[in-house]
Amino acid sequence: MISRRLPTILPDMTFEESLEVTKIHSIAGILSAHTPLISQRPFRHPHHTISGISLVGGGKIPKPGEISLAHFGVLYFDELPEFNKNTLETLRGPLEDKEITISRVNASITYPCNFMFIASMNPCPCGYYGSKEKPCSCTPDQIKKYIGKISGPLLDRIDLHIEVSPVKFDNFDNSKNTTDSKTIKERVNSARKIQQERYKNIGIFSNSELTPKLIEKYCILDTESKKILNAAFSSLGLSARAYSRILKVARTIADLDNSENIKVHHLTEAIQYRSLDRKYWGN
């Protein structure tokens, strides 16, 4: 449910984004005659039995796959370890390059695939590893085999790892104060405008597009923050890619907080979003 609500808080699509998404859906032959221009961000939710070709695109006459149909939107995988491991590995390049090239004998076609990848999974086969409510019945080998279906390089490409506890009865009380999607989206649009203004002269639009050189320029840390990040890097065994992604997330958190600089609490929050690193591989 959380994943399906995500498109409602994403930044508004620009005309250029709408045009690009509409072209992809038209090429795929799934554009509705009643929708001359797609103005809502796509939400694609393929089944775990999907083939690699259906995911990345292909066929005798190469057509866009799910990753391109999710361009500028969301690609959601439910029960991530249930997907074929080889199929999951095909995501590594597109997540990094934001495009996919399909080569055939007579031609090579490149489709854009700048999507937000969202996935959900149980912590173990029985679903209770780490639960305070019910003991886990899985053996260490079963847990290792289960989580082993997701490779380290693929996990590195996922910015946020959020562990969600089971919902308790008291949480179903709708009378409690909640924040609606419209209010959250206003904050998101505000943060996006900050980023567009910051990067207007260098040809990018958001923090996710920062290169290592640009990270050095726009994700500056004070001495205390550097010590914290260094400690996290050592204790969690983070890769260089994860290191960069933590800094990008911290920069985004600072933007949502309307802060010009990344502060300690922005960085520590970003580190907390690497829960799988802590749970399965942290010391």
C-alpha positions in Angstrom: 0.0 0.0 0.0 2.8 2.4 0.9 4.5 1.7 -2.5 1.3 2.3 -4.4 0.9 5.7 -2.7 4.4 6.8 -3.6 3.5 8.3 -7.0 1.0 10.6 -5.3 3.9 12.4 -3.5 6.4 12.5 -6.3 7.2 15.9 -8.0 4.8 17.0 -10.7 5.8 15.9 -14.2 7.2 18.5 -16.5 5.9 18.8 -20.1 9.2 17.3 -21.4 8.8 14.3 -19.0 5.2 13.8 -20.0 6.1 13.9 -23.7 8.9 11.3 -23.3 6.8 8.9 -21.3 4.0 9.2 -23.8 6.4 8.3 -26.7 7.6 5.2 -24.9 4.0 4.0 -24.2 3.1 4.7 -27.8 6.0 2.7 -29.1 5.0 -0.2 -26.8 1.5 0.0 -28.3 -0.3 0.5 -24.9 -1.1 4.2 -25.2 -4.9 4.7 -24.8 -6.7 6.6 -27.5 -8.3 8.7 -24.8 -4.9 9.7 -23.3 -3.1 11.9 -25.9 -0.5 12.9 -23.2 0.4 11.0 -20.1 0.5 13.4 -17.2 0.7 11.0 -14.2 3.9 9.2 -13.3 3.8 5.6 -14.3 3.5 2.8 -11.7 4.5 -0.6 -13.0 4.1 -3.7 -10.9 5.3 -6.9 -12.7 4.7 -10.4 -11.3 7.7 -12.3 -9.9 7.5 -14.7 -12.9 8.5 -12.0 -15.4 11.2 -12.9 -17.8 14.3 -10.9 -18.4 13.1 -9.9 -21.9 9.8 -8.6 -20.6 11.6 -6.6 -18.0 14.3 -4.9 -20.0 12.7 -5.1 -23.4 13.3 -7.0 -26.6 11.5 -9.2 -29.1 12.0 -9.6 -32.9 11.1 -6.0 -33.2 12.5 -4.6 -29.9 9.9 -3.0 -27.8 10.3 -1.2 -24.4 10.2 -3.5 -21.3 8.8 -2.8 -17.9 11.9 -0.7 -16.9 11.2 1.7 -19.8 7.5 1.8 -19.3 8.3 2.9 -15.7 10.4 5.8 -17.0 10.0 8.9 -14.8 7.8 6.8 -12.5 7.9 3.8 -10.2 8.9 0.1 -10.8 7.6 -2.0 -7.9 8.7 -5.6 -7.1 6.7 -7.3 -4.4 8.4 -10.2 -2.6 11.8 -9.4 -4.1 13.6 -12.8 -3.4 10.8 -14.6 -5.3 12.1 -13.1 -8.6 14.5 -15.1 -10.7 18.1 -14.1 -9.6 19.3 -13.7 -13.2 16.3 -11.4 -13.9 17.1 -9.3 -10.9 20.7 -8.9 -12.1 19.6 -7.4 -15.4 18.5 -4.3 -13.3 22.1 -3.5 -12.3 23.1 -1.7 -15.5 19.8 0.2 -16.0 19.7 1.4 -12.4 23.2 2.9 -12.9 23.0 4.1 -16.5 19.3 5.2 -16.7 19.0 3.6 -20.1 19.0 0.2 -21.8 20.4 -0.8 -25.1 18.8 -3.8 -26.9 21.0 -5.2 -29.7 19.8 -7.3 -32.6 21.4 -8.5 -35.8 20.2 -5.5 -37.9 20.1 -2.8 -35.3 20.6 -1.6 -31.7 17.9 0.4 -30.0 18.4 2.4 -26.8 15.4 3.2 -24.6 15.5 5.5 -21.5 14.7 3.9 -18.1 15.1 6.6 -15.4 12.7 5.0 -12.9 12.4 4.8 -9.1 12.9 1.2 -8.1 10.9 0.1 -5.1 10.9 -3.5 -3.7 9.4 -5.2 -0.6 10.3 -8.5 1.0 10.1 -10.5 4.2 13.2 -10.7 6.4 13.3 -14.5 6.1 11.3 -17.4 4.7 9.0 -17.5 7.7 8.8 -13.7 8.0 9.7 -13.3 11.7 13.5 -12.8 11.7 14.1 -10.0 14.2 10.5 -9.8 15.3 9.7 -9.0 18.9 6.2 -10.5 18.6 7.0 -14.0 17.4 10.2 -16.1 17.2 11.8 -16.9 13.9 11.6 -20.6 12.9 14.3 -20.4 10.2 17.8 -21.7 10.5 20.8 -19.4 9.8 21.4 -21.3 6.5 17.8 -20.7 5.4 18.1 -17.0 6.1 21.4 -16.8 4.4 20.1 -18.6 1.3 17.0 -16.4 1.2 18.7 -13.1 1.5 21.5 -14.4 -0.8 19.1 -14.2 -3.7 19.7 -10.5 -3.7 23.3 -9.7 -4.7 25.4 -7.1 -2.9 25.9 -5.0 -6.2 22.1 -4.8 -6.7 21.5 -3.9 -3.0 24.2 -1.2 -3.3 22.1 0.5 -6.0 19.1 0.9 -3.7 19.4 4.1 -1.7 17.0 3.4 1.1 16.5 0.2 3.1 13.5 0.6 5.5 12.5 -2.1 8.0 8.8 -1.9 8.7 7.4 -3.5 11.8 4.0 -5.3 11.9 1.0 -3.0 12.3 -0.6 -3.1 15.7 -4.3 -2.8 16.4 -3.9 0.7 17.9 -2.4 1.9 14.6 -5.8 1.4 12.9 -7.3 4.4 14.7 -8.1 6.8 11.9 -8.8 9.6 14.3 -5.1 10.2 14.9 -3.3 13.1 13.3 -1.9 12.1 9.9 -0.2 13.9 7.0 -2.0 13.6 3.7 -0.3 13.1 0.3 -1.0 16.6 -0.8 0.9 18.1 2.1 3.9 15.8 1.6 3.9 16.5 -2.1 4.2 20.2 -1.4 7.4 19.5 0.6 8.7 17.3 -2.2 8.0 19.9 -4.9 9.7 22.6 -2.8 12.9 20.4 -2.4 12.9 19.6 -6.1 12.8 23.4 -6.9 15.8 23.9 -4.6 17.7 21.3 -6.5 16.7 22.6 -9.9 17.9 26.1 -8.9 21.2 24.7 -7.5 22.0 22.7 -10.6 20.5 24.9 -13.3 23.9 25.7 -14.8 25.3 22.2 -14.9 22.7 20.2 -16.8 21.1 18.1 -14.1 17.9 18.4 -12.1 18.2 16.4 -8.9 20.6 15.1 -6.3 20.4 11.5 -7.7 22.2 12.7 -10.8 25.3 13.9 -8.9 28.6 12.5 -10.1 31.5 11.8 -7.7 33.1 15.1 -8.6 29.8 17.0 -8.0 29.3 15.2 -4.7 32.5 16.7 -3.5 31.2 20.1 -4.4 27.6 19.9 -3.1 27.8 17.4 -0.3 30.3 19.0 2.0 30.5 17.6 5.5 31.8 19.2 8.7 34.5 17.4 10.8 32.0 15.6 13.1 29.9 14.4 10.2 33.1 13.0 8.5 33.9 11.0 11.6 30.4 9.6 11.8 30.4 8.6 8.1 33.9 7.0 8.5 32.7 4.9 11.4 29.6 3.8 9.5 31.7 2.9 6.5 33.9 0.7 8.6 31.3 -1.0 10.8 28.8 -1.7 8.0 31.4 -2.6 5.4 30.0 -0.1 2.9 31.1 0.1 -0.7 32.1 3.2 -2.5 28.7 3.2 -4.3 26.8 3.0 -1.0 29.1 5.8 0.4 28.1 8.1 -2.4 24.4 7.2 -2.1 24.4 8.0 1.6 25.7 11.5 0.8 23.1 12.0 -1.9 20.3 11.0 0.5 21.7 13.3 3.2 21.8 16.2 0.7 18.1 15.5 -0.1 17.1 15.3 3.5 18.8 18.7 4.0 16.8 20.1 1.1 13.6 18.8 2.6 14.6 20.5 5.8 15.3 23.7 3.7 18.9 23.6 5.0 21.8 25.0 2.8 24.3 22.6 4.4 24.2 19.0 5.4 24.1 18.8 9.1 24.9 15.9 11.5 21.3 14.9 11.9 20.8 14.8 8.2 23.7 12.4 7.7 22.8 10.2 10.6 19.3 9.8 9.3 20.6 8.9 5.8 22.9 6.2 7.5 19.9 4.8 9.3 18.3 4.1 5.9 20.9 1.4 5.3 19.0 -1.1 7.6 19.8 -4.2 5.5 23.5 -3.4 5.8 23.1 -3.3 9.6 20.8 -6.3 9.9 22.5 -8.8 7.7 26.1 -7.6 7.3 26.8 -5.1 10.0 29.2 -5.9 12.9 
